[in-house]
Amino acid sequence: MTSNRVGFRRFQYKRKSDGQLIDACNLYINYPGDSTVVGEVAETVFCKSDIVPKDLKVGDNLQVFYNRFGSVESVSNNF
């Protein structure tokens, strides 16, 4: 799915299993809706900061790839 990056927020959270601090990022994106949506869909995508490209800017088009468990596997702005 191709989407447009509207904004982002980097932060840290403590992992419940071992208490380790993890660098994370919320990507705020929007993309055209299907026939059930009027306008665009807006959503927040949570991922680890190290998989977000360093050169990603607000307004970039990007692709988000998920693994079989529904977690973000990678984020790309080079396609």
N, CA, C and O atoms as a Tripos MOL2 file, in Angstrom:
@<TRIPOS>MOLECULE
protein
  316   315    79     0     0
PROTEIN
NO_CHARGES

@<TRIPOS>ATOM
      1 N           0.8410   -1.1750    0.0000 N.3       1 MET1
      2 CA          0.0000    0.0000    0.0000 C.3       1 MET1
      3 C           0.8830    1.2350    0.0000 C.2       1 MET1
      4 O           1.7880    1.3440    0.8280 O.2       1 MET1
      5 N           0.6450    2.1440   -0.8910 N.am      2 THR2
      6 CA          1.3650    3.4060   -0.9320 C.3       2 THR2
      7 C           0.5690    4.4440   -0.1500 C.2       2 THR2
      8 O          -0.6440    4.5700   -0.3130 O.2       2 THR2
      9 N           1.2730    5.1830    0.7010 N.am      3 SER3
     10 CA          0.6080    6.1920    1.5210 C.3       3 SER3
     11 C           1.4620    7.4460    1.5650 C.2       3 SER3
     12 O           2.5970    7.4550    1.0900 O.2       3 SER3
     13 N           0.9130    8.4930    2.1340 N.am      4 ASN4
     14 CA          1.5770    9.7750    2.2560 C.3       4 ASN4
     15 C           1.8610   10.0320    3.7240 C.2       4 ASN4
     16 O           0.9660    9.9330    4.5630 O.2       4 ASN4
     17 N           3.1130   10.3640    4.0350 N.am      5 ARG5
     18 CA          3.4680   10.6350    5.4250 C.3       5 ARG5
     19 C           3.0480   12.0450    5.7850 C.2       5 ARG5
     20 O           3.4490   13.0150    5.1420 O.2       5 ARG5
     21 N           2.2300   12.1420    6.8270 N.am      6 VAL6
     22 CA          1.7360   13.4300    7.2930 C.3       6 VAL6
     23 C           2.6120   13.9500    8.4290 C.2       6 VAL6
     24 O           2.8460   15.1550    8.5320 O.2       6 VAL6
     25 N           3.0960   13.0490    9.2820 N.am      7 GLY7
     26 CA          3.9340   13.4320   10.4060 C.3       7 GLY7
     27 C           4.5000   12.2170   11.1020 C.2       7 GLY7
     28 O           4.2570   11.0810   10.6950 O.2       7 GLY7
     29 N           5.2600   12.4650   12.1570 N.am      8 PHE8
     30 CA          5.8270   11.3600   12.9210 C.3       8 PHE8
     31 C           6.1840   11.8330   14.3310 C.2       8 PHE8
     32 O           6.2860   13.0300   14.6020 O.2       8 PHE8
     33 N           6.3700   10.8550   15.2150 N.am      9 ARG9
     34 CA          6.8040   11.1370   16.5880 C.3       9 ARG9
     35 C           7.7320   10.0140   17.0220 C.2       9 ARG9
     36 O           7.3550    8.8430   16.9940 O.2       9 ARG9
     37 N           8.9420   10.3720   17.4220 N.am     10 ARG10
     38 CA          9.8850    9.3920   17.9600 C.3      10 ARG10
     39 C           9.7950    9.4240   19.4870 C.2      10 ARG10
     40 O           9.6350   10.4870   20.0860 O.2      10 ARG10
     41 N           9.8990    8.2570   20.1000 N.am     11 PHE11
     42 CA          9.8090    8.1620   21.5550 C.3      11 PHE11
     43 C          10.4350    6.8550   22.0120 C.2      11 PHE11
     44 O          10.8280    6.0270   21.1910 O.2      11 PHE11
     45 N          10.5270    6.6720   23.3190 N.am     12 GLN12
     46 CA         11.0080    5.4180   23.8930 C.3      12 GLN12
     47 C           9.8950    4.7990   24.7230 C.2      12 GLN12
     48 O           9.0740    5.5010   25.3140 O.2      12 GLN12
     49 N           9.8830    3.4630   24.7550 N.am     13 TYR13
     50 CA          8.9550    2.7710   25.6340 C.3      13 TYR13
     51 C           9.6850    1.6120   26.2910 C.2      13 TYR13
     52 O          10.7020    1.1340   25.7880 O.2      13 TYR13
     53 N           9.1600    1.1730   27.4100 N.am     14 LYS14
     54 CA          9.7680    0.0800   28.1510 C.3      14 LYS14
     55 C           9.0660   -1.2170   27.7920 C.2      14 LYS14
     56 O           7.8560   -1.3490   27.9770 O.2      14 LYS14
     57 N           9.8400   -2.1870   27.2720 N.am     15 ARG15
     58 CA          9.2860   -3.4770   26.8970 C.3      15 ARG15
     59 C           8.8470   -4.2240   28.1560 C.2      15 ARG15
     60 O           9.5980   -4.3140   29.1270 O.2      15 ARG15
     61 N           7.6250   -4.7590   28.1320 N.am     16 LYS16
     62 CA          7.0580   -5.4320   29.3020 C.3      16 LYS16
     63 C           7.8220   -6.6970   29.6840 C.2      16 LYS16
     64 O           7.9580   -7.0090   30.8670 O.2      16 LYS16
     65 N           8.3220   -7.4260   28.6820 N.am     17 SER17
     66 CA          8.9320   -8.7210   28.9620 C.3      17 SER17
     67 C          10.2330   -8.6190   29.7520 C.2      17 SER17
     68 O          10.5030   -9.4530   30.6160 O.2      17 SER17
     69 N          11.0480   -7.5900   29.4570 N.am     18 ASP18
     70 CA         12.3410   -7.5010   30.1460 C.3      18 ASP18
     71 C          12.6880   -6.1030   30.6530 C.2      18 ASP18
     72 O          13.7590   -5.9140   31.2300 O.2      18 ASP18
     73 N          11.8130   -5.1230   30.4530 N.am     19 GLY19
     74 CA         12.0420   -3.7730   30.9490 C.3      19 GLY19
     75 C          13.0300   -2.9580   30.1370 C.2      19 GLY19
     76 O          13.3860   -1.8510   30.5420 O.2      19 GLY19
     77 N          13.4850   -3.4750   28.9990 N.am     20 GLN20
     78 CA         14.4420   -2.7740   28.1570 C.3      20 GLN20
     79 C          13.7730   -1.5890   27.4690 C.2      20 GLN20
     80 O          12.6290   -1.6910   27.0270 O.2      20 GLN20
     81 N          14.4970   -0.4460   27.3740 N.am     21 LEU21
     82 CA         13.9860    0.7180   26.6610 C.3      21 LEU21
     83 C          14.1920    0.5220   25.1620 C.2      21 LEU21
     84 O          15.2880    0.1790   24.7170 O.2      21 LEU21
     85 N          13.1330    0.7420   24.3900 N.am     22 ILE22
     86 CA         13.1400    0.5610   22.9410 C.3      22 ILE22
     87 C          12.8530    1.9110   22.2770 C.2      22 ILE22
     88 O          11.9230    2.6170   22.6670 O.2      22 ILE22
     89 N          13.6680    2.2630   21.2650 N.am     23 ASP23
     90 CA         13.3980    3.4630   20.4720 C.3      23 ASP23
     91 C          12.3040    3.1240   19.4750 C.2      23 ASP23
     92 O          12.4260    2.1650   18.7130 O.2      23 ASP23
     93 N          11.2360    3.9120   19.4820 N.am     24 ALA24
     94 CA         10.0760    3.6380   18.6370 C.3      24 ALA24
     95 C           9.6580    4.8910   17.8810 C.2      24 ALA24
     96 O          10.1670    5.9860   18.1200 O.2      24 ALA24
     97 N           8.7200    4.7000   16.9650 N.am     25 CYS25
     98 CA          8.2470    5.8050   16.1420 C.3      25 CYS25
     99 C           6.7840    5.5720   15.7740 C.2      25 CYS25
    100 O           6.3980    4.4530   15.4360 O.2      25 CYS25
    101 N           5.9850    6.6070   15.8370 N.am     26 ASN26
    102 CA          4.6370    6.5910   15.2870 C.3      26 ASN26
    103 C           4.6780    7.3640   13.9770 C.2      26 ASN26
    104 O           5.0840    8.5260   13.9480 O.2      26 ASN26
    105 N           4.2580    6.7220   12.8990 N.am     27 LEU27
    106 CA          4.1350    7.3900   11.6040 C.3      27 LEU27
    107 C           2.6680    7.7190   11.3970 C.2      27 LEU27
    108 O           1.8130    6.8410   11.5120 O.2      27 LEU27
    109 N           2.3730    8.9520   11.0990 N.am     28 TYR28
    110 CA          1.0010    9.3770   10.8300 C.3      28 TYR28
    111 C           0.8630    9.4740    9.3140 C.2      28 TYR28
    112 O           1.5100   10.3020    8.6740 O.2      28 TYR28
    113 N           0.0190    8.6240    8.7500 N.am     29 ILE29
    114 CA         -0.0840    8.5130    7.2990 C.3      29 ILE29
    115 C          -1.5430    8.6390    6.8500 C.2      29 ILE29
    116 O          -2.4730    8.4800    7.6410 O.2      29 ILE29
    117 N          -1.7110    8.9280    5.5670 N.am     30 ASN30
    118 CA         -3.0460    8.8800    4.9720 C.3      30 ASN30
    119 C          -2.9350    8.2870    3.5700 C.2      30 ASN30
    120 O          -1.8800    8.3290    2.9380 O.2      30 ASN30
    121 N          -4.0470    7.7360    3.1050 N.am     31 TYR31
    122 CA         -4.1000    7.1040    1.7940 C.3      31 TYR31
    123 C          -5.5490    7.0640    1.3310 C.2      31 TYR31
    124 O          -6.4620    7.1520    2.1520 O.2      31 TYR31
    125 N          -5.7700    6.9310    0.0220 N.am     32 PRO32
    126 CA         -7.1430    6.9100   -0.5010 C.3      32 PRO32
    127 C          -7.9360    5.7370    0.0750 C.2      32 PRO32
    128 O          -7.4200    4.6280    0.2070 O.2      32 PRO32
    129 N          -9.1760    5.9980    0.4080 N.am     33 GLY33
    130 CA        -10.0390    4.9480    0.9330 C.3      33 GLY33
    131 C         -10.6320    4.0920   -0.1690 C.2      33 GLY33
    132 O         -10.5660    4.4350   -1.3500 O.2      33 GLY33
    133 N         -11.2130    2.9740    0.2350 N.am     34 ASP34
    134 CA        -11.9040    2.1200   -0.7300 C.3      34 ASP34
    135 C         -13.3300    2.6340   -0.9190 C.2      34 ASP34
    136 O         -13.6330    3.7640   -0.5380 O.2      34 ASP34
    137 N         -14.1900    1.8320   -1.4920 N.am     35 SER35
    138 CA        -15.5500    2.2790   -1.8050 C.3      35 SER35
    139 C         -16.3970    2.5540   -0.5590 C.2      35 SER35
    140 O         -17.4470    3.1890   -0.6600 O.2      35 SER35
    141 N         -15.9590    2.0900    0.6060 N.am     36 THR36
    142 CA        -16.7280    2.3150    1.8330 C.3      36 THR36
    143 C         -16.3210    3.5910    2.5600 C.2      36 THR36
    144 O         -16.9280    3.9520    3.5680 O.2      36 THR36
    145 N         -15.2940    4.2760    2.0530 N.am     37 VAL37
    146 CA        -14.7640    5.4660    2.7150 C.3      37 VAL37
    147 C         -14.9690    6.6780    1.8230 C.2      37 VAL37
    148 O         -14.6840    6.6310    0.6260 O.2      37 VAL37
    149 N         -15.4560    7.7490    2.3980 N.am     38 VAL38
    150 CA        -15.5560    9.0190    1.6870 C.3      38 VAL38
    151 C         -14.3110    9.8190    2.0500 C.2      38 VAL38
    152 O         -14.1050   10.1410    3.2210 O.2      38 VAL38
    153 N         -13.4810   10.1430    1.0690 N.am     39 GLY39
    154 CA        -12.2430   10.8680    1.3300 C.3      39 GLY39
    155 C         -11.0710    9.9270    1.5140 C.2      39 GLY39
    156 O         -10.9810    8.8930    0.8510 O.2      39 GLY39
    157 N         -10.1680   10.2920    2.4250 N.am     40 GLU40
    158 CA         -8.9740    9.5010    2.6690 C.3      40 GLU40
    159 C          -9.0150    8.8480    4.0410 C.2      40 GLU40
    160 O          -9.7190    9.3020    4.9430 O.2      40 GLU40
    161 N          -8.2450    7.7740    4.1800 N.am     41 VAL41
    162 CA         -8.0870    7.0920    5.4610 C.3      41 VAL41
    163 C          -6.8470    7.6650    6.1340 C.2      41 VAL41
    164 O          -5.8200    7.8470    5.4790 O.2      41 VAL41
    165 N          -6.9230    7.9490    7.4220 N.am     42 ALA42
    166 CA         -5.7760    8.4170    8.2020 C.3      42 ALA42
    167 C          -5.5320    7.4190    9.3190 C.2      42 ALA42
    168 O          -6.4710    6.9790    9.9840 O.2      42 ALA42
    169 N          -4.2640    7.0610    9.5270 N.am     43 GLU43
    170 CA         -3.9670    6.1130   10.5890 C.3      43 GLU43
    171 C          -2.5740    6.3420   11.1550 C.2      43 GLU43
    172 O          -1.7460    7.0290   10.5570 O.2      43 GLU43
    173 N          -2.3380    5.7610   12.3060 N.am     44 THR44
    174 CA         -1.0440    5.7860   12.9700 C.3      44 THR44
    175 C          -0.4140    4.4150   12.8210 C.2      44 THR44
    176 O          -1.0590    3.3990   13.0810 O.2      44 THR44
    177 N           0.8450    4.3820   12.4020 N.am     45 VAL45
    178 CA          1.5840    3.1340   12.2640 C.3      45 VAL45
    179 C           2.7180    3.1580   13.2790 C.2      45 VAL45
    180 O           3.5630    4.0530   13.2540 O.2      45 VAL45
    181 N           2.7330    2.1680   14.1770 N.am     46 PHE46
    182 CA          3.7750    2.0530   15.1940 C.3      46 PHE46
    183 C           4.8830    1.1400   14.6890 C.2      46 PHE46
    184 O           4.6060    0.0720   14.1440 O.2      46 PHE46
    185 N           6.1340    1.5510   14.8650 N.am     47 CYS47
    186 CA          7.2630    0.7000   14.4780 C.3      47 CYS47
    187 C           8.5020    1.0930   15.2730 C.2      47 CYS47
    188 O           8.5190    2.1230   15.9470 O.2      47 CYS47
    189 N           9.5330    0.2640   15.1880 N.am     48 LYS48
    190 CA         10.8160    0.5870   15.8020 C.3      48 LYS48
    191 C          11.4920    1.6740   14.9720 C.2      48 LYS48
    192 O          11.3880    1.6800   13.7460 O.2      48 LYS48
    193 N          12.1800    2.5880   15.6390 N.am     49 SER49
    194 CA         12.8150    3.7130   14.9460 C.3      49 SER49
    195 C          13.8740    3.2830   13.9500 C.2      49 SER49
    196 O          14.0800    3.9580   12.9420 O.2      49 SER49
    197 N          14.5550    2.1680   14.2120 N.am     50 ASP50
    198 CA         15.6610    1.7780   13.3330 C.3      50 ASP50
    199 C          15.2140    1.2960   11.9600 C.2      50 ASP50
    200 O          16.0570    1.1590   11.0740 O.2      50 ASP50
    201 N          13.9300    1.0340   11.7420 N.am     51 ILE51
    202 CA         13.4800    0.6200   10.4050 C.3      51 ILE51
    203 C          12.9190    1.7860    9.5900 C.2      51 ILE51
    204 O          12.5580    1.6110    8.4260 O.2      51 ILE51
    205 N          12.8440    2.9690   10.1920 N.am     52 VAL52
    206 CA         12.3550    4.1600    9.4800 C.3      52 VAL52
    207 C          13.5450    4.7990    8.7650 C.2      52 VAL52
    208 O          14.5470    5.1130    9.4080 O.2      52 VAL52
    209 N          13.4540    4.9990    7.4360 N.am     53 PRO53
    210 CA         14.5700    5.6320    6.7120 C.3      53 PRO53
    211 C          14.9090    6.9970    7.3050 C.2      53 PRO53
    212 O          14.0210    7.7780    7.6460 O.2      53 PRO53
    213 N          16.2030    7.2690    7.4210 N.am     54 LYS54
    214 CA         16.6610    8.5300    8.0280 C.3      54 LYS54
    215 C          16.3170    9.7330    7.1680 C.2      54 LYS54
    216 O          16.1840   10.8410    7.6870 O.2      54 LYS54
    217 N          16.1690    9.5360    5.8520 N.am     55 ASP55
    218 CA         15.8890   10.6610    4.9580 C.3      55 ASP55
    219 C          14.3910   10.8690    4.7070 C.2      55 ASP55
    220 O          14.0220   11.6510    3.8300 O.2      55 ASP55
    221 N          13.5390   10.1960    5.4460 N.am     56 LEU56
    222 CA         12.0940   10.3270    5.2760 C.3      56 LEU56
    223 C          11.6400   11.7000    5.7650 C.2      56 LEU56
    224 O          12.0090   12.1260    6.8590 O.2      56 LEU56
    225 N          10.8380   12.3940    4.9520 N.am     57 LYS57
    226 CA         10.3630   13.7280    5.2920 C.3      57 LYS57
    227 C           8.8410   13.7710    5.2490 C.2      57 LYS57
    228 O           8.2040   12.9230    4.6260 O.2      57 LYS57
    229 N           8.2770   14.7490    5.9050 N.am     58 VAL58
    230 CA          6.8310   14.9650    5.8540 C.3      58 VAL58
    231 C           6.4480   15.2320    4.4090 C.2      58 VAL58
    232 O           7.0840   16.0390    3.7320 O.2      58 VAL58
    233 N           5.4070   14.5540    3.9370 N.am     59 GLY59
    234 CA          4.9510   14.6920    2.5700 C.3      59 GLY59
    235 C           5.4730   13.6170    1.6360 C.2      59 GLY59
    236 O           4.9960   13.5000    0.5070 O.2      59 GLY59
    237 N           6.4560   12.8190    2.0870 N.am     60 ASP60
    238 CA          6.9710   11.7320    1.2540 C.3      60 ASP60
    239 C           5.9240   10.6510    1.0480 C.2      60 ASP60
    240 O           5.1040   10.3960    1.9310 O.2      60 ASP60
    241 N           5.9510   10.0210   -0.1120 N.am     61 ASN61
    242 CA          5.1840    8.8040   -0.3300 C.3      61 ASN61
    243 C           5.9920    7.6490    0.2400 C.2      61 ASN61
    244 O           7.2170    7.6190    0.1190 O.2      61 ASN61
    245 N           5.3210    6.7220    0.8450 N.am     62 LEU62
    246 CA          6.0360    5.5980    1.4180 C.3      62 LEU62
    247 C           5.2240    4.3230    1.3320 C.2      62 LEU62
    248 O           4.0080    4.3450    1.1360 O.2      62 LEU62
    249 N           5.9300    3.2060    1.4840 N.am     63 GLN63
    250 CA          5.3000    1.8930    1.5400 C.3      63 GLN63
    251 C           5.6560    1.2660    2.8770 C.2      63 GLN63
    252 O           6.8090    1.3000    3.3090 O.2      63 GLN63
    253 N           4.6520    0.6940    3.5220 N.am     64 VAL64
    254 CA          4.8420    0.0080    4.7940 C.3      64 VAL64
    255 C           4.6200   -1.4760    4.5430 C.2      64 VAL64
    256 O           3.6010   -1.8720    3.9770 O.2      64 VAL64
    257 N           5.5720   -2.2880    4.9610 N.am     65 PHE65
    258 CA          5.4900   -3.7380    4.7850 C.3      65 PHE65
    259 C           5.3320   -4.4000    6.1460 C.2      65 PHE65
    260 O           6.0280   -4.0560    7.1010 O.2      65 PHE65
    261 N           4.4170   -5.3450    6.2230 N.am     66 TYR66
    262 CA          4.1100   -6.0300    7.4810 C.3      66 TYR66
    263 C           4.5600   -7.4860    7.4150 C.2      66 TYR66
    264 O           4.5680   -8.0880    6.3420 O.2      66 TYR66
    265 N           4.9330   -8.0500    8.5610 N.am     67 ASN67
    266 CA          5.2470   -9.4810    8.5990 C.3      67 ASN67
    267 C           3.9650  -10.2760    8.8110 C.2      67 ASN67
    268 O           2.8840   -9.6930    8.8890 O.2      67 ASN67
    269 N           4.0690  -11.5800    8.9040 N.am     68 ARG68
    270 CA          2.8690  -12.4240    9.0000 C.3      68 ARG68
    271 C           2.1300  -12.2660   10.3210 C.2      68 ARG68
    272 O           1.0010  -12.7360   10.4600 O.2      68 ARG68
    273 N           2.7590  -11.6070   11.2960 N.am     69 PHE69
    274 CA          2.1100  -11.3840   12.5870 C.3      69 PHE69
    275 C           1.4530  -10.0120   12.6760 C.2      69 PHE69
    276 O           0.8390   -9.6820   13.6900 O.2      69 PHE69
    277 N           1.5780   -9.2100   11.6170 N.am     70 GLY70
    278 CA          0.9550   -7.8910   11.5870 C.3      70 GLY70
    279 C           1.8250   -6.7660   12.1020 C.2      70 GLY70
    280 O           1.3620   -5.6310   12.2150 O.2      70 GLY70
    281 N           3.0940   -7.0590   12.4210 N.am     71 SER71
    282 CA          4.0200   -6.0140   12.8610 C.3      71 SER71
    283 C           4.7260   -5.4170   11.6500 C.2      71 SER71
    284 O           4.9130   -6.0880   10.6350 O.2      71 SER71
    285 N           5.1140   -4.1570   11.7670 N.am     72 VAL72
    286 CA          5.8110   -3.4990   10.6630 C.3      72 VAL72
    287 C           7.1880   -4.1310   10.4910 C.2      72 VAL72
    288 O           7.9730   -4.1970   11.4370 O.2      72 VAL72
    289 N           7.4700   -4.5900    9.2870 N.am     73 GLU73
    290 CA          8.7520   -5.2300    8.9610 C.3      73 GLU73
    291 C           9.7250   -4.2140    8.3840 C.2      73 GLU73
    292 O          10.9100   -4.2210    8.7170 O.2      73 GLU73
    293 N           9.2180   -3.3320    7.5100 N.am     74 SER74
    294 CA         10.0760   -2.3050    6.9120 C.3      74 SER74
    295 C           9.2290   -1.1520    6.3820 C.2      74 SER74
    296 O           8.0320   -1.2870    6.1320 O.2      74 SER74
    297 N           9.8940   -0.0260    6.2230 N.am     75 VAL75
    298 CA          9.2650    1.1790    5.6670 C.3      75 VAL75
    299 C          10.1990    1.6860    4.5660 C.2      75 VAL75
    300 O          11.4040    1.8130    4.7800 O.2      75 VAL75
    301 N           9.6400    1.9730    3.3950 N.am     76 SER76
    302 CA         10.4670    2.3910    2.2710 C.3      76 SER76
    303 C           9.8860    3.6420    1.6110 C.2      76 SER76
    304 O           8.6720    3.7800    1.4610 O.2      76 SER76
    305 N          10.7750    4.5380    1.2270 N.am     77 ASN77
    306 CA         10.3830    5.6950    0.4120 C.3      77 ASN77
    307 C          11.0950    5.6650   -0.9300 C.2      77 ASN77
    308 O          11.0640    6.6480   -1.6700 O.2      77 ASN77
    309 N          11.7420    4.5390   -1.2550 N.am     78 ASN78
    310 CA         12.4620    4.3600   -2.5250 C.3      78 ASN78
    311 C          11.7730    3.2880   -3.3520 C.2      78 ASN78
    312 O          12.1440    2.1160   -3.2870 O.2      78 ASN78
    313 N          10.7800    3.6810   -4.1220 N.am     79 PHE79
    314 CA         10.0790    2.7210   -4.9740 C.3      79 PHE79
    315 C           9.6390    3.3670   -6.2550 C.2      79 PHE79
    316 O           9.0310    2.7110   -7.1000 O.2      79 PHE79
@<TRIPOS>BOND
     1     1     2 1
     2     2     3 1
     3     3     4 2
     4     3     5 am
     5     5     6 1
     6     6     7 1
     7     7     8 2
     8     7     9 am
     9     9    10 1
    10    10    11 1
    11    11    12 2
    12    11    13 am
    13    13    14 1
    14    14    15 1
    15    15    16 2
    16    15    17 am
    17    17    18 1
    18    18    19 1
    19    19    20 2
    20    19    21 am
    21    21    22 1
    22    22    23 1
    23    23    24 2
    24    23    25 am
    25    25    26 1
    26    26    27 1
    27    27    28 2
    28    27    29 am
    29    29    30 1
    30    30    31 1
    31    31    32 2
    32    31    33 am
    33    33    34 1
    34    34    35 1
    35    35    36 2
    36    35    37 am
    37    37    38 1
    38    38    39 1
    39    39    40 2
    40    39    41 am
    41    41    42 1
    42    42    43 1
    43    43    44 2
    44    43    45 am
    45    45    46 1
    46    46    47 1
    47    47    48 2
    48    47    49 am
    49    49    50 1
    50    50    51 1
    51    51    52 2
    52    51    53 am
    53    53    54 1
    54    54    55 1
    55    55    56 2
    56    55    57 am
    57    57    58 1
    58    58    59 1
    59    59    60 2
    60    59    61 am
    61    61    62 1
    62    62    63 1
    63    63    64 2
    64    63    65 am
    65    65    66 1
    66    66    67 1
    67    67    68 2
    68    67    69 am
    69    69    70 1
    70    70    71 1
    71    71    72 2
    72    71    73 am
    73    73    74 1
    74    74    75 1
    75    75    76 2
    76    75    77 am
    77    77    78 1
    78    78    79 1
    79    79    80 2
    80    79    81 am
    81    81    82 1
    82    82    83 1
    83    83    84 2
    84    83    85 am
    85    85    86 1
    86    86    87 1
    87    87    88 2
    88    87    89 am
    89    89    90 1
    90    90    91 1
    91    91    92 2
    92    91    93 am
    93    93    94 1
    94    94    95 1
    95    95    96 2
    96    95    97 am
    97    97    98 1
    98    98    99 1
    99    99   100 2
   100    99   101 am
   101   101   102 1
   102   102   103 1
   103   103   104 2
   104   103   105 am
   105   105   106 1
   106   106   107 1
   107   107   108 2
   108   107   109 am
   109   109   110 1
   110   110   111 1
   111   111   112 2
   112   111   113 am
   113   113   114 1
   114   114   115 1
   115   115   116 2
   116   115   117 am
   117   117   118 1
   118   118   119 1
   119   119   120 2
   120   119   121 am
   121   121   122 1
   122   122   123 1
   123   123   124 2
   124   123   125 am
   125   125   126 1
   126   126   127 1
   127   127   128 2
   128   127   129 am
   129   129   130 1
   130   130   131 1
   131   131   132 2
   132   131   133 am
   133   133   134 1
   134   134   135 1
   135   135   136 2
   136   135   137 am
   137   137   138 1
   138   138   139 1
   139   139   140 2
   140   139   141 am
   141   141   142 1
   142   142   143 1
   143   143   144 2
   144   143   145 am
   145   145   146 1
   146   146   147 1
   147   147   148 2
   148   147   149 am
   149   149   150 1
   150   150   151 1
   151   151   152 2
   152   151   153 am
   153   153   154 1
   154   154   155 1
   155   155   156 2
   156   155   157 am
   157   157   158 1
   158   158   159 1
   159   159   160 2
   160   159   161 am
   161   161   162 1
   162   162   163 1
   163   163   164 2
   164   163   165 am
   165   165   166 1
   166   166   167 1
   167   167   168 2
   168   167   169 am
   169   169   170 1
   170   170   171 1
   171   171   172 2
   172   171   173 am
   173   173   174 1
   174   174   175 1
   175   175   176 2
   176   175   177 am
   177   177   178 1
   178   178   179 1
   179   179   180 2
   180   179   181 am
   181   181   182 1
   182   182   183 1
   183   183   184 2
   184   183   185 am
   185   185   186 1
   186   186   187 1
   187   187   188 2
   188   187   189 am
   189   189   190 1
   190   190   191 1
   191   191   192 2
   192   191   193 am
   193   193   194 1
   194   194   195 1
   195   195   196 2
   196   195   197 am
   197   197   198 1
   198   198   199 1
   199   199   200 2
   200   199   201 am
   201   201   202 1
   202   202   203 1
   203   203   204 2
   204   203   205 am
   205   205   206 1
   206   206   207 1
   207   207   208 2
   208   207   209 am
   209   209   210 1
   210   210   211 1
   211   211   212 2
   212   211   213 am
   213   213   214 1
   214   214   215 1
   215   215   216 2
   216   215   217 am
   217   217   218 1
   218   218   219 1
   219   219   220 2
   220   219   221 am
   221   221   222 1
   222   222   223 1
   223   223   224 2
   224   223   225 am
   225   225   226 1
   226   226   227 1
   227   227   228 2
   228   227   229 am
   229   229   230 1
   230   230   231 1
   231   231   232 2
   232   231   233 am
   233   233   234 1
   234   234   235 1
   235   235   236 2
   236   235   237 am
   237   237   238 1
   238   238   239 1
   239   239   240 2
   240   239   241 am
   241   241   242 1
   242   242   243 1
   243   243   244 2
   244   243   245 am
   245   245   246 1
   246   246   247 1
   247   247   248 2
   248   247   249 am
   249   249   250 1
   250   250   251 1
   251   251   252 2
   252   251   253 am
   253   253   254 1
   254   254   255 1
   255   255   256 2
   256   255   257 am
   257   257   258 1
   258   258   259 1
   259   259   260 2
   260   259   261 am
   261   261   262 1
   262   262   263 1
   263   263   264 2
   264   263   265 am
   265   265   266 1
   266   266   267 1
   267   267   268 2
   268   267   269 am
   269   269   270 1
   270   270   271 1
   271   271   272 2
   272   271   273 am
   273   273   274 1
   274   274   275 1
   275   275   276 2
   276   275   277 am
   277   277   278 1
   278   278   279 1
   279   279   280 2
   280   279   281 am
   281   281   282 1
   282   282   283 1
   283   283   284 2
   284   283   285 am
   285   285   286 1
   286   286   287 1
   287   287   288 2
   288   287   289 am
   289   289   290 1
   290   290   291 1
   291   291   292 2
   292   291   293 am
   293   293   294 1
   294   294   295 1
   295   295   296 2
   296   295   297 am
   297   297   298 1
   298   298   299 1
   299   299   300 2
   300   299   301 am
   301   301   302 1
   302   302   303 1
   303   303   304 2
   304   303   305 am
   305   305   306 1
   306   306   307 1
   307   307   308 2
   308   307   309 am
   309   309   310 1
   310   310   311 1
   311   311   312 2
   312   311   313 am
   313   313   314 1
   314   314   315 1
   315   315   316 2
@<TRIPOS>SUBSTRUCTURE
     1 MET1         2 RESIDUE 1 A MET
     2 THR2         6 RESIDUE 1 A THR
     3 SER3        10 RESIDUE 1 A SER
     4 ASN4        14 RESIDUE 1 A ASN
     5 ARG5        18 RESIDUE 1 A ARG
     6 VAL6        22 RESIDUE 1 A VAL
     7 GLY7        26 RESIDUE 1 A GLY
     8 PHE8        30 RESIDUE 1 A PHE
     9 ARG9        34 RESIDUE 1 A ARG
    10 ARG10       38 RESIDUE 1 A ARG
    11 PHE11       42 RESIDUE 1 A PHE
    12 GLN12       46 RESIDUE 1 A GLN
    13 TYR13       50 RESIDUE 1 A TYR
    14 LYS14       54 RESIDUE 1 A LYS
    15 ARG15       58 RESIDUE 1 A ARG
    16 LYS16       62 RESIDUE 1 A LYS
    17 SER17       66 RESIDUE 1 A SER
    18 ASP18       70 RESIDUE 1 A ASP
    19 GLY19       74 RESIDUE 1 A GLY
    20 GLN20       78 RESIDUE 1 A GLN
    21 LEU21       82 RESIDUE 1 A LEU
    22 ILE22       86 RESIDUE 1 A ILE
    23 ASP23       90 RESIDUE 1 A ASP
    24 ALA24       94 RESIDUE 1 A ALA
    25 CYS25       98 RESIDUE 1 A CYS
    26 ASN26      102 RESIDUE 1 A ASN
    27 LEU27      106 RESIDUE 1 A LEU
    28 TYR28      110 RESIDUE 1 A TYR
    29 ILE29      114 RESIDUE 1 A ILE
    30 ASN30      118 RESIDUE 1 A ASN
    31 TYR31      122 RESIDUE 1 A TYR
    32 PRO32      126 RESIDUE 1 A PRO
    33 GLY33      130 RESIDUE 1 A GLY
    34 ASP34      134 RESIDUE 1 A ASP
    35 SER35      138 RESIDUE 1 A SER
    36 THR36      142 RESIDUE 1 A THR
    37 VAL37      146 RESIDUE 1 A VAL
    38 VAL38      150 RESIDUE 1 A VAL
    39 GLY39      154 RESIDUE 1 A GLY
    40 GLU40      158 RESIDUE 1 A GLU
    41 VAL41      162 RESIDUE 1 A VAL
    42 ALA42      166 RESIDUE 1 A ALA
    43 GLU43      170 RESIDUE 1 A GLU
    44 THR44      174 RESIDUE 1 A THR
    45 VAL45      178 RESIDUE 1 A VAL
    46 PHE46      182 RESIDUE 1 A PHE
    47 CYS47      186 RESIDUE 1 A CYS
    48 LYS48      190 RESIDUE 1 A LYS
    49 SER49      194 RESIDUE 1 A SER
    50 ASP50      198 RESIDUE 1 A ASP
    51 ILE51      202 RESIDUE 1 A ILE
    52 VAL52      206 RESIDUE 1 A VAL
    53 PRO53      210 RESIDUE 1 A PRO
    54 LYS54      214 RESIDUE 1 A LYS
    55 ASP55      218 RESIDUE 1 A ASP
    56 LEU56      222 RESIDUE 1 A LEU
    57 LYS57      226 RESIDUE 1 A LYS
    58 VAL58      230 RESIDUE 1 A VAL
    59 GLY59      234 RESIDUE 1 A GLY
    60 ASP60      238 RESIDUE 1 A ASP
    61 ASN61      242 RESIDUE 1 A ASN
    62 LEU62      246 RESIDUE 1 A LEU
    63 GLN63      250 RESIDUE 1 A GLN
    64 VAL64      254 RESIDUE 1 A VAL
    65 PHE65      258 RESIDUE 1 A PHE
    66 TYR66      262 RESIDUE 1 A TYR
    67 ASN67      266 RESIDUE 1 A ASN
    68 ARG68      270 RESIDUE 1 A ARG
    69 PHE69      274 RESIDUE 1 A PHE
    70 GLY70      278 RESIDUE 1 A GLY
    71 SER71      282 RESIDUE 1 A SER
    72 VAL72      286 RESIDUE 1 A VAL
    73 GLU73      290 RESIDUE 1 A GLU
    74 SER74      294 RESIDUE 1 A SER
    75 VAL75      298 RESIDUE 1 A VAL
    76 SER76      302 RESIDUE 1 A SER
    77 ASN77      306 RESIDUE 1 A ASN
    78 ASN78      310 RESIDUE 1 A ASN
    79 PHE79      314 RESIDUE 1 A PHE
